[in-house]
Amino acid sequence: MQDDKNLSEIEIENQKIIQNKELSIWEALIPVLALIGMLAYNVYVFGDDALSGSNQFILLLGGAVAAIVGFKNKVSYERMIEEVAENIKSTAGAILILLMVGALAGTWLVSGIIPSMIYYGLQILNPTIFLVACLIICAVISVATGSSWTTSATVGIALIGIGEALGISLGMTAGAVLSGAYFGDKMSPMSDTTNLAPAMAGTDLFTHIRYMAYTTVPTFIVTIIFFIILGFTQTTTGDANTQQMLSDINKAFNITPWLFLVPVLVVVLIIKKTPPLIALLAGTILGGAFALIFQPHVVAQISGVEELSFESAYKGIMQSITVETSVATDNEVLKDLFTAGGMKKMLGTVWLILLAMVFGGVMDAIGALAKISSFMLGLFDSVFGLFASTVGTCIGLNFTASDQYLAIVVPGKMYAQAYKDKGLAPENLSRTLEDSGTVTSVLIPWNTCGAYHSGVLGVPVIDYAFYAMFNWLSPFTTLLFAAFKIKIKQLASK
């Protein structure tokens, strides 16, 4: 450990909160303001292409600004690099899962799993009910698995394909998918954030879930109503080409319900608490095996041969796992749906996550995250002000630290005593951490969650942010309850 005399550490759940008594609030905010300004200009110049690399470099520049502030306040270079390394280390699992999702998408394409989902989905779903169906399907899967990431990587990818075939905006579909996925991520006892929030606040898991339902269920009902109304605004032009699409899918693949065994098995593995990386690896390998069984002609096409041999079969499956793969079709709409990027497609997202962790790591190392949290805590004296400060800190940390776990851990530690001093039960804090820390992470492009879901679904954050109603409405709901003192539980008097 470096000898930085002004720094102290609080370690919780393997997360360290670094405080720097020499740092002023204005100095702590300099990197944040610089990052906002640079990102705003960069997006203005590059538009939708900003995430192709320039935003990543801007995050690195933001980290450099934070480092300059750190040097001025006697924080060593070694300390900063140490915290950056710790931050990057914490994303190792997420990066591996992200790469495995790319691999899974590739084998699920060539095996016909995703085309089969689209084929049957086109017959069951129509534009009017499609969006609300996406919301509910993803909510059920996410509650069962406890993971918004797994939900997005499995049924989410298929629903994006169905929505595109029906002529529905990808932003709308992604918003419905993520609204449902994060409802389950919040309410499932198997979710990591649902376990982390009560641990930070000092309450138990099921008290937290019951108390969270007061704000989560009304928000979800409003979201359902929103997507029902949005569904009625959709035209039925997507139905006109449905029969042609079904025919073209049948020409390209051997469609059979047996292909659903693979995604069902992946979901079962997750429900049985198998680590997601292992479950996705199993799904990838089984997808490759099913491709050889059900779609040998597709594997042969990818390999560039007429008749499969062991070598060409191996080559075709490995290409689908690692690089961009396309299945031939004359249908212009299906061309995009019949293309998968493999692990290679995810490298841009991995790049974004790594450099976001550089910025967050330097901000943590110089004590800026703790300073901003402490400043927010001191702004308000009322109960509503305390809730508002918590919400603002969680969202701010999602923006600056680029990690939803830090957006739960740091405010959870910093605010726990303040809630007790106000006579508030700890479940008030745990609920607010989830209502503002967990769900807003997906709305920030360089946050690990925003980068992941945008990469997996192939939809930029800016396109789905408005339609992810559950995610941005949740913080407002918790503030509304605080303002009108609805279900604000007091500490039991001794």
C-alpha positions in Angstrom: 0.0 0.0 0.0 1.3 3.4 -0.9 2.2 5.9 1.9 -0.4 8.7 1.1 -0.8 10.3 4.5 -4.0 12.2 3.7 -5.9 9.1 2.5 -7.9 6.6 4.5 -9.9 3.5 3.3 -13.1 1.9 4.3 -13.4 -1.6 2.8 -16.9 -3.2 2.3 -17.7 -6.2 0.3 -14.3 -5.9 -1.4 -15.0 -2.3 -2.4 -12.8 0.4 -0.9 -14.0 4.0 -0.3 -11.1 6.3 -0.3 -11.3 9.6 1.5 -8.9 12.5 1.0 -9.0 15.3 3.6 -6.9 17.6 1.4 -9.4 17.6 -1.5 -12.0 20.3 -1.8 -15.5 19.7 -3.3 -14.6 22.1 -6.2 -11.5 20.1 -7.0 -13.5 16.9 -6.8 -16.0 18.3 -9.4 -13.3 19.5 -11.9 -12.9 16.1 -13.6 -16.7 15.6 -13.7 -17.3 18.9 -15.3 -14.4 18.4 -17.7 -15.8 15.0 -18.7 -19.3 16.3 -19.3 -18.0 19.2 -21.5 -15.6 17.0 -23.5 -18.3 14.3 -24.0 -20.9 16.9 -25.1 -18.6 18.3 -27.7 -17.5 14.9 -28.9 -21.0 13.7 -29.4 -21.8 17.0 -31.2 -18.9 16.3 -33.6 -19.3 12.5 -34.1 -23.0 12.0 -33.4 -23.9 8.3 -33.4 -20.3 7.3 -34.1 -19.1 8.7 -30.8 -19.0 5.3 -29.2 -16.8 3.9 -32.0 -13.7 5.1 -30.2 -13.7 8.8 -29.6 -15.9 8.6 -26.4 -13.5 6.0 -25.1 -10.6 8.3 -25.5 -12.5 11.1 -23.8 -12.9 8.9 -20.8 -9.2 8.5 -20.7 -8.7 12.3 -20.9 -11.2 12.6 -18.0 -9.0 10.3 -16.0 -6.0 12.4 -16.9 -7.8 15.5 -15.6 -8.6 13.6 -12.4 -5.0 12.5 -12.1 -3.8 16.2 -12.3 -6.1 17.1 -9.5 -4.8 14.1 -7.5 -1.2 15.1 -8.0 -2.0 18.6 -6.7 -3.5 17.0 -3.6 -0.5 14.7 -3.0 -1.9 11.5 -4.3 0.8 9.3 -5.8 0.8 7.9 -9.3 1.2 4.4 -7.9 -2.0 4.8 -5.8 -4.0 5.8 -8.8 -2.7 2.9 -10.9 -3.5 0.6 -8.1 -7.1 1.7 -7.9 -7.5 1.6 -11.7 -6.1 -2.0 -11.6 -8.6 -2.9 -8.9 -11.5 -1.3 -10.9 -10.5 -3.2 -14.0 -10.1 -6.4 -12.0 -13.7 -6.0 -10.7 -15.0 -6.0 -14.3 -13.2 -9.2 -15.3 -16.3 -11.3 -14.9 -18.4 -8.8 -16.9 -15.9 -8.7 -19.7 -15.8 -12.5 -20.0 -19.6 -12.7 -19.9 -19.8 -10.0 -22.6 -17.4 -12.0 -24.9 -19.3 -15.2 -24.2 -22.6 -13.5 -25.2 -21.0 -12.6 -28.5 -20.0 -16.2 -28.9 -23.5 -17.4 -27.9 -25.2 -15.1 -30.4 -23.1 -16.5 -33.2 -23.8 -20.2 -32.5 -27.5 -19.4 -31.8 -27.7 -17.8 -35.2 -26.1 -20.6 -37.2 -27.9 -23.3 -35.3 -31.3 -21.7 -36.1 -32.2 -21.0 -32.5 -32.6 -17.2 -32.9 -34.3 -17.6 -36.4 -36.7 -20.1 -34.8 -37.5 -17.6 -32.0 -38.2 -15.0 -34.7 -40.2 -17.5 -36.8 -42.6 -18.5 -34.0 -42.6 -15.0 -32.5 -43.8 -13.5 -35.8 -46.8 -15.8 -35.7 -47.7 -15.2 -32.1 -47.0 -11.5 -31.6 -48.3 -8.5 -33.5 -47.2 -4.9 -33.4 -50.1 -3.9 -31.1 -49.2 -6.3 -28.2 -45.6 -6.8 -29.0 -44.0 -4.1 -26.7 -46.0 -5.0 -23.6 -45.4 -8.7 -24.3 -41.6 -7.9 -24.4 -41.9 -6.1 -21.1 -43.7 -9.0 -19.3 -41.7 -11.8 -20.9 -38.4 -10.2 -19.8 -39.8 -9.4 -16.3 -40.7 -13.1 -15.8 -37.3 -14.4 -17.1 -35.4 -11.8 -15.0 -37.3 -12.6 -11.8 -36.6 -16.3 -12.4 -32.9 -15.8 -13.2 -32.1 -12.8 -11.0 -30.1 -11.3 -13.9 -30.9 -8.5 -16.3 -27.7 -9.4 -18.2 -28.8 -13.0 -18.9 -32.3 -11.9 -19.9 -30.9 -9.4 -22.4 -28.5 -11.9 -23.8 -31.1 -14.6 -24.4 -34.7 -13.6 -25.0 -33.7 -10.0 -25.4 -31.7 -10.7 -28.6 -34.6 -12.7 -30.0 -37.2 -10.0 -29.2 -35.0 -7.4 -30.9 -35.0 -9.5 -34.0 -38.8 -10.0 -33.9 -39.4 -6.3 -33.4 -37.2 -5.4 -36.3 -39.1 -7.9 -38.5 -42.4 -6.3 -37.4 -41.1 -2.9 -38.3 -41.0 -1.6 -34.7 -38.3 0.9 -33.6 -35.3 -0.9 -32.1 -35.2 1.8 -29.4 -38.8 1.0 -28.3 -38.1 -2.8 -28.3 -34.9 -2.3 -26.3 -36.6 0.0 -23.8 -39.3 -2.7 -23.2 -36.8 -5.4 -22.9 -34.7 -3.5 -20.4 -37.7 -2.2 -18.4 -38.8 -5.8 -17.8 -35.2 -7.1 -17.2 -34.5 -4.5 -14.5 -37.9 -5.1 -12.8 -36.8 -8.7 -12.3 -33.2 -7.7 -11.4 -34.6 -5.5 -8.6 -37.2 -7.9 -7.2 -35.5 -11.3 -7.5 -33.9 -12.6 -4.3 -31.2 -14.2 -6.6 -30.1 -10.8 -7.9 -26.6 -9.6 -6.7 -27.7 -6.0 -6.4 -30.9 -7.0 -4.5 -28.6 -8.7 -2.0 -26.0 -6.0 -1.9 -28.3 -3.1 -1.2 -29.8 -4.4 2.1 -26.3 -5.5 3.2 -25.1 -1.9 2.8 -28.1 -0.4 4.5 -28.3 -2.8 7.4 -31.5 -4.7 6.8 -32.4 -8.2 5.6 -33.1 -9.4 2.1 -36.8 -10.1 2.3 -37.7 -7.0 4.3 -35.9 -5.1 1.6 -37.8 -6.8 -1.2 -41.2 -6.3 0.5 -40.5 -2.6 1.2 -39.1 -2.1 -2.4 -42.4 -3.4 -3.8 -44.2 -0.3 -2.6 -42.3 1.9 -5.2 -41.4 -0.8 -7.8 -44.9 -2.2 -8.5 -46.6 1.2 -9.2 -43.7 2.1 -11.4 -44.0 -1.2 -13.3 -47.8 -0.7 -13.7 -47.2 2.8 -15.2 -44.6 1.2 -17.5 -47.1 -1.5 -18.6 -49.7 1.2 -19.4 -47.1 3.2 -21.3 -46.2 0.3 -23.6 -49.9 -0.7 -24.1 -50.6 2.9 -25.3 -47.4 2.9 -27.4 -48.5 -0.4 -28.9 -51.7 1.1 -30.2 -49.7 3.7 -32.0 -47.8 1.2 -34.0 -48.9 0.6 -37.6 -49.4 -2.9 -38.9 -47.2 -2.5 -41.9 -44.9 -5.2 -40.4 -47.7 -7.8 -40.9 -47.7 -7.2 -44.7 -44.4 -9.0 -45.2 -44.8 -11.6 -42.4 -45.7 -14.5 -44.7 -42.8 -13.7 -47.0 -40.4 -13.5 -44.0 -41.7 -16.8 -42.6 -41.1 -18.4 -46.0 -37.6 -16.9 -46.3 -36.6 -18.1 -42.8 -37.8 -21.6 -43.7 -35.7 -21.5 -46.9 -32.5 -20.6 -44.9 -33.0 -22.8 -41.8 -34.5 -26.0 -40.7 -37.0 -24.6 -38.2 -38.1 -26.9 -35.3 -39.2 -26.5 -31.7 -36.4 -28.9 -30.7 -34.0 -25.9 -31.0 -35.7 -24.3 -27.9 -34.0 -27.0 -25.7 -30.9 -24.9 -25.7 -32.3 -21.6 -24.4 -34.5 -23.4 -21.9 -31.5 -25.3 -20.6 -29.5 -22.0 -20.2 -32.4 -20.4 -18.2 -32.7 -23.5 -16.0 -29.0 -23.4 -15.3 -29.2 -19.8 -14.2 -32.2 -20.5 -12.0 -30.2 -23.3 -10.4 -27.6 -20.7 -9.6 -25.0 -21.9 -12.1 -22.5 -19.0 -12.6 -23.7 -17.1 -15.7 -20.3 -17.5 -17.5 -20.7 -21.3 -17.2 -24.3 -21.2 -18.3 -23.5 -19.1 -21.4 -20.5 -21.3 -22.3 -22.8 -24.3 -22.1 -25.3 -22.5 -24.3 -22.6 -21.6 -26.8 -21.3 -25.2 -27.1 -24.8 -26.7 -27.4 -25.6 -24.1 -30.0 -22.6 -25.2 -32.0 -23.6 -28.9 -31.6 -27.2 -28.2 -32.7 -25.9 -26.2 -35.7 -24.1 -29.4 -36.9 -27.2 -31.5 -36.2 -30.0 -29.3 -37.6 -28.2 -26.8 -39.9 -25.3 -28.6 -41.6 -25.9 -26.6 -44.8 -25.5 -23.3 -43.0 -22.3 -24.4 -41.4 -21.0 -25.5 -44.8 -22.0 -22.2 -46.3 -20.0 -20.3 -43.6 -17.0 -22.6 -44.2 -17.2 -22.0 -47.9 -17.6 -25.7 -48.8 -20.3 -27.8 -50.4 -19.9 -30.8 -48.2 -18.9 -30.8 -44.6 -15.8 -32.5 -43.3 -14.6 -32.5 -39.7 -12.2 -29.7 -40.6 -14.8 -27.5 -42.3 -17.3 -28.1 -39.6 -14.8 -27.0 -37.0 -13.9 -23.9 -39.0 -17.6 -22.9 -39.5 -18.5 -23.2 -35.8 -15.3 -21.4 -34.7 -16.0 -18.6 -37.1 -19.5 -18.2 -35.8 -18.1 -17.9 -32.3 -15.3 -15.5 -32.9 -16.0 -13.2 -35.9 -18.9 -11.8 -38.0 -21.1 -14.4 -39.6 -23.8 -14.0 -42.2 -26.3 -16.5 -43.4 -27.3 -16.0 -47.1 -30.8 -14.7 -47.8 -32.5 -12.6 -50.5 -34.8 -10.9 -48.0 -33.4 -7.4 -47.3 -35.1 -7.2 -43.9 -33.7 -10.5 -42.8 -30.1 -9.7 -43.8 -29.4 -7.8 -40.6 -31.2 -10.5 -38.5 -29.1 -13.2 -40.1 -25.9 -11.6 -39.1 -24.0 -12.0 -35.8 -20.7 -10.4 -34.8 -19.3 -13.1 -32.5 -16.8 -12.3 -29.8 -15.2 -9.7 -32.1 -18.3 -7.5 -32.1 -18.0 -7.1 -28.3 -14.5 -5.7 -28.3 -15.6 -2.1 -28.8 -17.8 -2.5 -25.7 -14.9 -4.1 -23.7 -12.8 -1.1 -24.7 -15.4 1.3 -23.4 -15.7 -0.5 -20.1 -11.9 -0.6 -19.6 -11.5 3.1 -20.1 -14.6 3.9 -18.0 -12.9 2.0 -15.2 -9.8 4.1 -15.7 -11.8 7.3 -15.1 -13.7 5.8 -12.1 -10.5 4.3 -10.6 -8.6 7.6 -10.7 -11.7 9.4 -9.3 -11.8 6.9 -6.4 -8.1 7.0 -5.8 -8.0 10.8 -5.3 -10.9 10.6 -3.0 -13.3 12.5 -5.3 -16.1 10.0 -5.1 -16.2 10.1 -1.3 -15.9 13.9 -1.3 -18.9 14.3 -3.7 -21.0 11.9 -1.6 -20.1 13.7 1.6 -20.9 17.1 0.1 -24.3 15.8 -1.2 -25.1 14.5 2.3 -24.4 17.9 3.8 -26.7 19.8 1.4 -30.0 18.9 3.0 -31.4 18.8 6.5 -35.0 17.5 5.8 -36.1 13.9 5.3 -37.0 14.6 1.7 -33.6 16.3 1.2 -31.9 13.1 2.5 -33.7 11.0 0.0 -33.0 13.4 -2.8 -29.3 13.5 -1.8 -29.2 9.7 -1.9 -30.8 9.6 -5.3 -28.5 12.3 -6.7 -25.4 10.5 -5.3 -26.4 7.1 -6.8 -27.0 8.6 -10.2 -23.8 10.7 -10.0 -21.7 7.7 -9.1 -23.2 5.7 -12.0 -22.1 8.6 -14.2 -18.6 9.1 -12.7 -17.6 5.7 -11.3 -19.2 3.9 -14.3 -20.2 1.0 -12.1 -23.6 0.2 -10.5 -22.0 -1.7 -7.5 -20.1 1.4 -6.5 -23.3 3.4 -6.9 -24.8 1.1 -4.2 -21.8 0.6 -1.9 -20.5 4.2 -1.6 -23.9 5.9 -0.8 -24.9 2.8 1.3 -21.9 3.3 3.6 -22.0 7.1 3.6 -25.7 7.6 4.3 -26.5 4.7 6.7 -25.8 6.8 9.8 -27.7 9.8 8.4 -30.9 7.7 8.0 -30.6 6.4 11.6 -30.1 10.0 12.8 -33.3 11.0 11.1 -35.1 8.0 12.8 -35.6 6.2 9.5 -35.5 2.4 9.2 -32.6 1.1 7.0 -35.0 -0.3 4.4 -35.7 3.3 3.4 -32.0 3.5 2.3 -31.8 0.1 0.7 -34.9 0.8 -1.4 -33.6 4.2 -2.5 -30.2 2.6 -3.4 -32.0 0.2 -5.8 -34.5 2.7 -7.1 -31.7 5.0 -8.2 -28.5 3.1 -8.2 -29.4 -0.2 -9.8 -31.8 0.8 -12.5 -30.2 4.0 -13.9 -26.9 2.3 -14.7 -28.2 1.1 -18.0 -29.0 4.7 -19.1 -25.4 5.8 -19.1 -23.4 4.7 -22.2 -20.0 4.3 -20.5 -21.4 2.6 -17.4 -20.7 -1.1 -17.4 -24.4 -1.9 -17.6 -25.1 0.7 -20.3 -22.2 -0.5 -22.4 -23.1 -4.2 -21.9 -26.8 -3.9 -22.9 -26.2 -1.6 -25.7 -23.5 -3.9 -27.1 -25.6 -7.1 -26.6 -28.8 -5.7 -28.1 -27.1 -3.7 -30.8 -29.0 -0.5 -29.9 -27.3 2.7 -28.8 -28.2 4.0 -25.3 -29.5 7.2 -26.7 -32.0 5.3 -28.8 -33.6 3.3 -26.0 -33.1 5.7 -23.0 -36.5 7.4 -23.2 -38.3 4.1 -23.8 -36.7 2.4 -20.8 -39.4 4.0 -18.8 -39.1 1.8 -15.7 -35.5 2.7 -15.3 -35.8 6.5 -15.4 -39.1 6.6 -13.7 -38.0 4.6 -10.6 -35.9 7.5 -9.0 -38.9 9.9 -9.5 -41.2 7.4 -7.8 -39.0 7.0 -4.7 -38.8 10.8 -4.5 -42.5 11.2 -4.8 -43.0 8.7 -2.0 -40.5 10.7 0.1 -42.1 14.1 -0.7 -45.6 12.9 0.4 -44.3 10.7 3.2 -45.8 7.5 1.7 -44.5 4.3 3.2 -41.5 6.0 5.0 -40.9 3.6 7.8 -39.6 4.9 11.1 -37.1 3.1 13.4 -38.9 1.1 16.1 -38.7 2.9 19.4 -36.8 1.0 22.1 
